[in-house]
Amino acid sequence: MLITDGAMEDFQEVFEEFNWPERRVRVFTYLIGREMTFVDNMKWIACNNKGYYTHISTLADVQENVMEYLHVLSRPMVINHDHDIIWTEAYMDSVLFNTQAQSLLLMTSVAMPVFSKKKETLSHGILLGVVGTDVALRELMRLAPRYKLGVHGYAFLNTNNGYILSHPDLRPLYKEGKKLKPKPNYNSVDLNEVEWEDTEEVLRTAMVRGETGSLSLDVRASVEKGRRVMFLQNDYFYTTINETPFSLGMVLTRGHGEYIFTGNVSVEEGLHDLLAPDLTIANEWTYCETDIDPHHRKLTQLQAITRYLTGKEPDLECDEDLIRQTLFDAVVTAPMEAYWTALMLNPSGMDDGVEAAFLGTRSGLMRVQRYAGIEKRVAKKFLLPTDKENIFTLDHFPVWYRRAAEYPIGKFLYYIPKSDTRDGYMVISATAVTVNVGKKRAIAGVFLL
């Protein structure tokens, strides 16, 4: 927009160099004041750059004439039935942040204009208003199911400015006393700040341009909040998301996911073992979609699976492959419950100091047997829903699962996790359980003490 009390020339040379012949920038001119000085120049600038000229002589003209450019812009949109859909950068909703900071943290909004389509006003391009909605970015990430990405795999989103919308290493909060607060630059973290192995910015440049492609990088992945490092070779796949300024990236680590261990069991057998008291599933994963119908929103994922399989909620939208894998894992691991219980009942069966035995599978299933009461445990928060590093989340597999997967097959990995207690230290012992068919090998799960 050019707002002035007069233009002494038409600046044709400037427009010829920077805007013609495509005329990608539309120029709207506003002549302020009662004097009509240089009005021809103002009209020429607007008309030769696909704009509109308006004269504002008094304060009364402001409200009526300033918004005239909207009608000019909207005419081709109404006539051609074509308009832009606008997506915002990431932001935090203050109300949701104070109530559900972990579940609905970062948001984006999508909006589009609504025009009058009456025949008598069609050529005027009358804007009636704007319709929009807010979307939790975590909901977009559910489009890339965690179990399909493998042990170390993950998905991420970024904008055409290179800013991260969602990434496992994006930490938008900091702790001040007992309160969590947003960091000042939480929505302007650049992709190369989290994918720092991309030193030539090949990945960043391609995603900013909205390209589709892939590349490989040798990376050093930190775990346990930077205390340990794993050396991985990752394949990056990226593409633009149509009608948005966003690009989706997916990372798959070589050596994982080429083969998977799967099978089929009956629904009755699977449900019986799935409802065992020592078993849990990843509640952040989407086994069944519970957000569509308001009546389903209070259901946990385990409850949703049960109601779907028993026919009580046949209209639930569920991931058949993931549920089939979960039922199979429940049946295959069921003997562990009896074995662990026998050890607990046998005074000489379990060494002193062992607090728990547990295992996890690729379907997000976990079985846990506690050998010590809460008052005697050193790690009281270990494996609780708040212990995000050691459970299956939307962003990652548990750290013990990831580390065991990289350790030599058949050997136990021993390590001391970072502790926030003064009662002592905990030692975790983990090994990957594999299934071999010829030269083909798949990780079926991870067993721990």
Secondary structure, 3 states (H helix, E strand, C coil): CEEECCCCCCCHHHHHHHCCCCCCCCCEEEEECCCCCCHHHHHHHHHCCCCEEEEECCHHHHHHHCCHHHHHHHHHHHHHCCCCCEECCCEECHHHHHHCCCCCCEEEEEEEEEECCCHHHHHHCCEEEEEEEEEEHHHHHCCCCHHHCCCCCEEEEEECCCEEEECCCCCCEEEECCEEEECCCCCCCEHHHHCCCCCCCHHHHHHHCCCCEEEEEEEEEEECCCCEEEEEEEEEEEEECCCCCEEEEEEEECCCCCCCCCCCCCHHHHHHHHCCCCEECCCCCCCEECCCCHHHCCCCHHHHHHHHHCCCCCCCEECHHHHHHHHHHHHHHHHHHHHHHHHHHCCCCCCCCCCEEEEEECCCCEEEEECCCCCCCCCCCCCCCCCHHHCCCCCCCCHHHHHHHCCCCCCCEEECCCCCCCCCCCCEEEEEEEEEECCEEEEEEEEEC
